[in-house]
Amino acid sequence: MRYQSPSIEAGLSEFQKLGLTDIVVVPFFPQYASASTGSVYEKVMTVVRTWEVIPAIRFVNRFLEHPKFIEGFAQIARKYMAAYDYDHFLFSYHGLPQSQIRKGDVTKTVCQFGECCRTFHALNQHCYRAQCFETTRLLVKALGIPEGKYTTCFQSRLGSDPWIKPYTDDIIKELPGKGINSVLAFSPAFVADCLETTIEVGVEYKELFEQAGGKHWQLVESLNDSPIWIETLVDLVKTA
């Protein structure tokens, strides 16, 4: 765990005792951000730089484009889509301060927090916001969701500094006024369910939607221990 037990340091210590010569690090973040994936890189290197012998270390940078990652969420969503005709599909990702996105734009010209994320290309591929929009596009394509029936947004903002938009809670409040009474909600920034998926998206956003006049809200759970997620991990390690 990055901030809990068992720690990265404890895990690496076990590897050191085994005398391993090749280590693959797979941060469980589909989209890269300096605060998440980058912090794992930093912690790993902080630990191993004290070793007398440092093995070869390979990092998985992101895996949002992996076909099995996309298909895993699509499989879960299809069972809900088969049981109910949803008016709208909402893809909510963990938010980040805009300042972090700006720092990551090495060109200093690409990131505008708007239309720049409508396509995914060489100049914005390292942008967390652009990666989230690309994840949505891949899921929309896999599920055959029509244009105009889905929204990409960002949750969990903290403090007074501006975070990347649109904000999920603002979007939710507007949906019933547009005649949208049922929503299938995704949280594809996580591969395992946690308080931010089950409580924030699954419970708190459901209540917010209903308070605004919405009728039916359903969370698509994360990949968790699904066989296709285990297959994805195997592929990521073998590729690395």
Buried (B, 14 or more C-beta within 10 A) or exposed (E): EBEEEEBBEEBBEEEBEEEEEEBBBBBBBBBBBBEBBBBBBEBBEEBBEEEEEEBEBEBBEBBBBBEBBBBBBBBBBBEBBEEEEBBBBBBBBBBBBBEBBEEBBEEEEBBEBEEBBEEBEEBBEBBBBBBBBBBBBBBBEBBEBEEEEBBBBBBBBEEEEEBBBEBBBEBBBEBBEEEBBBBBBBBBBBBEBEEBBBEBBBBEBBEBBBEBEBEBBBBBBBBEEBEBBEBBBEBBEEEB
